[in-house]
Amino acid sequence: MTTPVSVAPAIQPRQIPALLVLMTLAIGFVMAMIDVTAVNTALSDISVNLGVPLTGLVWVVDGYTLTFAALLMAGGALADRFGPKNVYQGGLSVFILGSVLCAVAPSGNALIAARLLQGAGAALFMPSSLSLLTHAYEDQATRARMLGTWSAIVGCSSAAGPLVGGLLVHSFGWRSVFWVNVPIGLLGIVLTQVVAPATPRHERALSMLSHLLGVIALAALSFVLIEGPALGWTSAPVLAAFAATVLAAFMLVRRERNGAHPLLPRALFDTPAFAAANGVGFLINFAVFGQLFLLSLFIQQSGADALHTGLKLIPMMAAFAVGNLTSGRITARVGTRPPMLYGLMVGLIMALVMLVGLTPQTPYWLLVLGAVVMNLAIGIAIPGMTATVMLVAGKAHSNSAAAALNANRQIGALVGVAMMGTVMHMAPEWVWRLPLSFCLITAAYAGALLLVYRYVKLGKPV
């Protein structure tokens, strides 16, 4: 058992406007999401300026996601031990430092190393932000609405990222994509100190070996998925990485079952909805990020440049934000299960429609219509998934639960993009790429729907 250490808040939460607290806690993730999507628009300039080859550009993008996903569990454990407010501010500081090092990077390797540091900072502030959000709103209905609004803000930042990146690169050069994080991050640190409520600490062991095994397993898996199509699935490095993935994962599972200090409190798994919602998070991100990767390349093959591709993707991305905003109100009235169940059901139906009907000759407006309806429905389901995890966890385990959910979602994104890349490597023609890719997307939504139907039973309004 853990003994909470009480901390006296400097300012009572009720004295702070709810929206100001929400905006403060969203700054970190908004900054991170804009940075992720904006970097894609700067890749050609980075390649020319620093002489980075194609494989290096892939690691510039994926290195961030790798450390973000690999260290999220450690970020949740540190938030438990040292308090989410302190860890949130510390994570912002690390992210700012990584951004500065990216902006002044003299070579491709230095840029990749700085991107890894950025991901580590994001892994610290991401679970802490959700934990602080949970503690900031005592009323559960208000908390559900704020989670929906928070998700919508994140969705809007993701949609705006390519446009923001294109404008910055065009006006000030690729390094400005990283310099812009510095004032935003500093503002986040100051506002957090003023408006975020102090929260109790829970002194529990960090279990460093378990965290290390998780990092090894995910790093090796990432190498397999990213380098497999290029080096060959039966090449010695890929086979060695696969063996390392299996061995590290086996040792981690064994420690989690038998160890005295597991990464996740075992009490979380007393409710099947927790594991099911995490599975839903993995499958949704698998489909969403795989779809975005697929459709961005599909649009570019018609001759659109990076900026115009970003503009064409905006309505599809904005549908997630609209769905998130709508979901907050629905969840407050009917609970977390209905928006998850029916949102995934509509998303599955639209994925099937696009599987059957989408071809290289499909007009852009039909592509947008199908993607918008599908993403709107999935956007409604996502906050219900987040709220389910946080409701099951409660305040006592909110840090660890938030870290687990977001780690699973990041891993889902990695695997989804990698699988789409594998499909494109195997099928050189778009007439086969589209149906094969949407088969994977349809299967992911079907699996998520089955998990919700079978295990998520939180039907009451929150």
C-alpha positions in Angstrom: 0.0 0.0 0.0 1.0 3.6 -0.5 0.8 6.4 1.9 -0.4 9.7 0.5 1.7 12.7 1.4 -0.6 15.7 1.8 0.3 18.9 0.0 -1.4 22.2 0.8 -2.5 24.0 -2.4 -1.5 27.6 -2.7 -4.7 28.5 -4.5 -8.0 26.8 -4.1 -9.2 25.3 -7.5 -12.6 26.9 -7.2 -11.0 30.3 -7.3 -9.6 29.6 -10.8 -11.8 29.7 -13.9 -12.3 26.2 -15.2 -11.4 27.1 -18.7 -8.1 28.7 -17.6 -7.1 25.5 -15.8 -8.0 23.5 -18.9 -6.0 25.7 -21.3 -3.0 25.6 -18.9 -3.0 21.8 -18.8 -3.5 21.6 -22.6 -0.5 23.8 -23.4 2.1 21.0 -23.2 0.2 18.5 -25.4 -0.9 21.1 -27.9 2.7 22.2 -28.3 3.8 18.6 -28.7 1.1 17.8 -31.3 1.8 20.9 -33.4 5.5 20.1 -33.3 4.9 16.5 -34.4 2.8 17.4 -37.4 4.7 20.6 -38.3 8.0 18.8 -38.5 6.6 16.8 -41.5 6.4 19.9 -43.6 10.0 20.8 -42.8 11.6 17.4 -43.8 12.7 18.4 -47.3 14.4 21.6 -46.0 16.1 19.6 -43.2 17.3 17.1 -45.7 18.9 19.8 -47.9 20.3 21.9 -45.1 21.8 19.1 -43.0 22.3 16.5 -45.6 20.0 13.9 -43.9 19.2 10.8 -46.0 15.7 9.3 -46.2 16.3 6.8 -43.4 17.5 9.7 -41.2 14.3 11.7 -41.9 12.2 8.7 -40.8 14.0 8.6 -37.5 13.6 12.4 -37.1 9.8 11.8 -37.2 9.7 8.4 -35.4 12.4 9.0 -32.8 10.1 11.4 -31.0 7.2 8.9 -30.9 9.5 6.1 -29.8 10.8 7.8 -26.6 7.4 9.3 -26.0 5.7 5.9 -25.9 8.6 4.1 -24.3 8.9 6.4 -21.3 5.2 7.2 -20.6 4.9 4.6 -17.9 8.0 6.0 -16.2 6.4 9.4 -16.5 3.3 8.2 -14.7 5.4 6.6 -11.9 7.4 9.7 -11.4 4.2 11.8 -11.2 3.0 9.4 -8.4 6.2 9.8 -6.5 7.0 13.5 -6.9 3.5 14.9 -7.7 2.0 15.5 -11.1 2.4 19.3 -10.9 6.2 19.1 -10.4 6.6 16.4 -13.1 4.4 18.4 -15.5 6.6 21.5 -15.1 9.7 19.3 -15.3 8.5 17.7 -18.5 7.9 21.1 -20.1 11.4 22.1 -19.2 12.9 19.0 -20.8 10.8 19.6 -23.9 11.9 23.2 -24.2 15.6 22.1 -23.9 15.0 19.5 -26.6 13.4 22.1 -28.8 16.4 24.5 -28.4 18.8 21.7 -29.3 16.7 20.8 -32.3 16.7 24.4 -33.4 20.6 24.7 -33.2 21.4 21.1 -34.4 24.5 21.2 -36.6 23.9 17.7 -38.1 21.2 15.1 -38.7 22.4 12.9 -35.8 22.3 15.8 -33.4 18.8 16.6 -34.6 17.7 13.0 -34.0 19.2 13.0 -30.5 17.4 16.2 -29.7 14.1 14.7 -31.0 14.6 11.8 -28.6 14.9 14.3 -25.8 11.7 16.0 -26.9 9.9 12.7 -26.7 11.2 12.1 -23.2 9.9 15.5 -22.1 6.5 14.8 -23.6 6.4 11.4 -21.8 6.7 13.3 -18.5 4.1 16.0 -19.0 1.5 14.0 -20.8 0.3 11.7 -18.0 0.7 14.5 -15.5 -1.6 16.8 -17.4 -4.5 14.2 -17.4 -3.9 13.6 -13.7 -4.0 17.3 -12.9 -7.1 17.6 -15.0 -8.8 14.8 -13.0 -7.9 16.5 -9.7 -8.9 20.0 -10.8 -12.6 19.2 -11.3 -14.5 17.6 -8.4 -17.8 17.4 -10.2 -17.8 14.3 -12.5 -20.1 15.9 -15.2 -17.8 18.9 -15.4 -14.8 16.6 -15.6 -16.4 14.7 -18.5 -17.1 17.9 -20.4 -13.5 19.2 -19.8 -12.1 15.9 -21.0 -14.1 16.3 -24.2 -12.9 19.9 -24.6 -9.3 18.9 -23.9 -9.4 16.3 -26.6 -11.0 18.8 -29.0 -8.1 21.3 -28.3 -5.6 18.5 -29.0 -7.5 17.5 -32.2 -7.5 21.1 -33.4 -3.8 21.5 -32.8 -3.1 18.3 -34.8 -5.2 19.6 -37.7 -3.5 23.0 -37.6 0.0 21.5 -37.4 0.8 21.1 -41.1 -0.5 24.6 -41.9 1.4 26.2 -39.0 4.5 24.3 -40.0 4.2 25.2 -43.7 3.8 28.9 -42.8 6.8 28.9 -40.4 9.1 27.1 -42.8 8.1 29.3 -45.7 8.6 32.5 -43.6 11.4 31.8 -41.2 13.0 28.5 -42.1 12.8 25.0 -40.7 14.5 25.9 -37.4 11.6 28.2 -36.5 9.4 25.1 -36.1 11.4 24.3 -32.9 12.1 27.9 -31.7 8.3 28.6 -31.4 8.1 26.0 -28.6 10.3 28.0 -26.3 7.9 30.9 -25.4 4.9 28.6 -25.4 6.6 26.2 -23.0 7.7 28.9 -20.7 4.2 30.3 -20.6 2.9 26.8 -19.7 5.4 26.5 -16.8 4.4 29.9 -15.3 0.6 29.3 -15.7 0.9 25.9 -14.1 2.6 27.3 -11.1 -0.2 29.9 -10.7 -3.4 28.0 -11.5 -2.9 24.2 -11.3 -3.9 22.7 -8.0 -1.3 20.9 -5.9 -2.1 17.2 -5.5 -1.2 14.4 -3.1 2.0 12.3 -3.7 2.0 8.5 -3.5 5.3 7.1 -2.4 5.7 3.9 -4.4 8.8 2.2 -5.9 9.8 3.1 -9.4 10.8 -0.5 -10.5 13.5 0.7 -12.8 14.2 -2.8 -14.2 10.6 -3.1 -15.4 10.8 0.4 -17.1 14.1 -0.6 -18.7 12.6 -3.8 -20.1 9.6 -1.9 -21.5 12.0 0.6 -23.2 14.0 -2.3 -24.7 11.0 -4.1 -25.9 9.4 -1.0 -27.6 12.7 0.2 -29.0 13.4 -3.2 -30.5 9.9 -3.5 -31.9 10.2 -0.1 -33.5 13.4 -1.1 -35.2 11.7 -4.2 -36.5 8.7 -2.3 -37.9 10.7 0.6 -39.3 13.7 -1.2 -40.7 12.1 -4.5 -41.6 10.8 -3.4 -45.1 14.1 -1.8 -45.9 16.6 -4.4 -44.6 14.5 -7.4 -45.2 12.4 -9.3 -42.6 14.9 -12.2 -42.5 18.0 -10.0 -42.2 20.2 -10.6 -39.1 19.6 -7.1 -37.5 15.8 -7.4 -37.9 15.8 -11.0 -36.5 18.0 -10.0 -33.6 15.7 -7.1 -32.8 12.7 -9.3 -33.0 14.3 -11.8 -30.5 15.1 -8.9 -28.2 11.5 -7.7 -28.4 10.1 -11.2 -27.4 12.7 -11.7 -24.6 12.2 -8.3 -23.1 8.4 -8.5 -23.3 8.4 -12.0 -21.7 10.6 -10.8 -18.8 8.4 -7.8 -18.3 5.2 -9.8 -18.2 6.8 -12.2 -15.7 7.9 -9.3 -13.5 4.5 -7.7 -13.7 2.8 -10.9 -12.5 5.3 -11.8 -9.8 7.1 -8.7 -8.8 6.6 -6.8 -5.6 6.3 -3.4 -7.4 4.5 -3.7 -10.8 4.4 -0.8 -13.2 0.6 -0.7 -13.0 -1.2 -1.2 -9.7 -2.9 -4.6 -9.8 -6.1 -3.1 -8.5 -6.6 -1.5 -11.9 -7.1 -4.9 -13.5 -9.9 -5.9 -11.1 -12.2 -4.1 -13.5 -12.1 -5.6 -17.0 -13.1 -2.2 -18.5 -9.6 -0.8 -17.7 -7.8 -3.4 -19.9 -10.6 -3.2 -22.6 -10.4 0.6 -22.8 -6.6 0.4 -23.2 -7.1 -2.1 -26.0 -9.6 0.3 -27.6 -7.0 3.1 -27.4 -4.4 0.9 -29.1 -6.7 -0.1 -31.9 -8.2 3.4 -32.5 -4.7 4.9 -32.8 -3.6 2.0 -35.1 -6.5 2.9 -37.4 -6.4 6.7 -37.1 -2.7 7.2 -37.6 -2.5 4.5 -40.2 -5.4 6.1 -42.1 -3.8 9.6 -42.0 -0.4 8.2 -43.2 -2.2 6.4 -46.0 -4.4 9.3 -47.1 -1.6 11.9 -47.0 0.4 9.8 -49.4 -2.7 9.1 -51.5 -3.3 12.8 -51.9 0.3 13.5 -52.6 0.4 10.9 -55.4 -2.0 13.1 -57.3 0.5 15.9 -57.4 -0.3 18.0 -54.3 2.7 19.4 -52.4 3.1 19.3 -48.6 1.2 22.5 -47.9 -1.7 21.7 -50.1 -1.8 18.1 -48.7 -2.1 19.6 -45.2 -4.9 21.9 -46.3 -6.8 18.9 -47.9 -6.4 16.9 -44.7 -7.7 19.7 -42.4 -11.5 18.8 -42.8 -10.7 15.2 -42.0 -8.7 16.1 -38.9 -11.2 18.8 -37.8 -13.9 16.1 -37.7 -12.1 14.5 -34.7 -12.3 17.9 -32.8 -16.0 18.2 -33.5 -16.6 14.7 -32.4 -14.6 15.3 -29.2 -16.7 18.4 -28.3 -19.9 16.6 -29.0 -18.8 13.6 -26.9 -18.3 15.6 -23.8 -22.0 16.5 -23.6 -23.2 13.0 -24.5 -21.0 11.4 -21.9 -22.2 13.8 -19.2 -25.8 12.7 -19.9 -25.7 9.0 -20.8 -22.3 7.7 -19.6 -19.2 6.5 -21.3 -20.5 3.3 -23.0 -23.0 4.7 -25.6 -20.7 7.2 -27.3 -17.9 4.5 -27.5 -20.3 1.8 -28.7 -22.2 3.8 -31.3 -19.2 5.9 -32.4 -17.1 2.8 -33.1 -20.1 1.2 -34.9 -20.5 4.1 -37.3 -16.7 4.3 -37.8 -16.7 0.6 -38.6 -19.5 1.0 -41.2 -17.8 3.9 -42.9 -14.5 2.0 -43.0 -16.3 -0.8 -44.7 -17.8 1.6 -47.2 -14.4 3.1 -48.0 -13.0 -0.4 -48.2 -15.5 -1.3 -51.0 -15.8 2.1 -52.7 -12.5 4.0 -52.5 -10.4 3.7 -55.7 -7.6 5.8 -57.2 -10.3 7.5 -59.4 -12.5 8.5 -56.4 -13.2 12.3 -56.5 -11.7 14.3 -53.6 -15.1 15.4 -52.2 -16.3 11.8 -51.9 -13.0 10.9 -50.1 -13.5 13.8 -47.7 -17.2 12.9 -47.1 -16.4 9.4 -46.1 -13.4 10.3 -44.0 -15.2 13.1 -42.2 -18.2 10.9 -41.2 -15.8 8.1 -40.0 -13.5 10.5 -38.1 -16.5 12.3 -36.5 -17.8 9.1 -35.1 -14.4 8.0 -33.8 -13.9 11.5 -32.3 -17.1 10.9 -30.3 -15.8 7.6 -29.1 -12.3 8.8 -27.9 -13.3 10.9 -24.9 -15.5 8.1 -23.7 -12.5 5.8 -23.8 -10.4 8.3 -21.8 -13.2 8.9 -19.3 -13.6 5.2 -18.8 -10.0 4.7 -17.9 -9.9 7.6 -15.5 -13.2 6.6 -13.9 -11.9 3.1 -13.2 -8.6 4.4 -11.9 -10.0 7.1 -9.7 -7.7 9.7 -8.2 -5.5 7.2 -6.4 -4.3 5.6 -9.6 -4.9 8.4 -12.1 -1.2 9.0 -13.0 -0.5 5.3 -13.8 -3.8 4.9 -15.7 -3.2 8.0 -17.8 0.4 6.8 -18.6 -0.8 3.3 -19.6 -3.6 4.6 -21.8 -1.3 7.0 -23.7 1.5 4.5 -24.0 -0.9 2.1 -25.6 -2.2 4.7 -27.9 1.4 5.8 -29.0 2.3 2.2 -29.6 -0.8 1.8 -31.6 0.2 4.7 -33.8 3.7 3.3 -34.3 2.3 -0.1 -35.3 -0.4 1.4 -37.5 1.9 3.5 -39.6 4.4 0.7 -39.8 1.8 -1.7 -41.1 0.6 0.8 -43.7 4.2 1.1 -44.8 4.4 -2.6 -45.1 1.3 -2.8 -47.2 2.7 -0.1 -49.6 5.9 -1.9 -49.8 4.1 -5.2 -50.8 1.6 -3.6 -53.1 3.1 -1.0 -55.5 -0.2 0.0 -57.1 -2.8 2.1 -55.4 -5.6 -0.1 -56.7 -4.4 -2.7 -54.2 -3.0 -0.4 -51.5 -6.3 1.2 -50.7 -8.4 -2.0 -50.1 -5.6 -3.8 -48.3 -5.0 -0.8 -46.0 -8.7 -0.4 -45.2 -9.0 -4.1 -44.4 -6.6 -3.4 -41.6 -8.5 -0.2 -40.5 -11.8 -2.1 -40.6 -10.4 -5.0 -38.5 -9.0 -2.5 -35.9 -12.4 -0.8 -35.5 -14.2 -4.2 -35.4 -11.9 -5.3 -32.6 -12.4 -2.1 -30.6 -16.2 -2.4 -31.0 -16.1 -5.9 -29.7 -14.0 -4.9 -26.7 -16.5 -2.1 -25.8 -19.5 -4.4 -26.3 -18.1 -7.2 -24.2 -16.3 -5.4 -21.3 -17.2 -1.8 -21.0 -20.4 -1.6 -18.9 -20.3 1.9 -17.4 -23.7 2.8 -18.6 -24.6 5.5 -16.1 -24.2 9.2 -16.7 -20.9 10.6 -15.2 
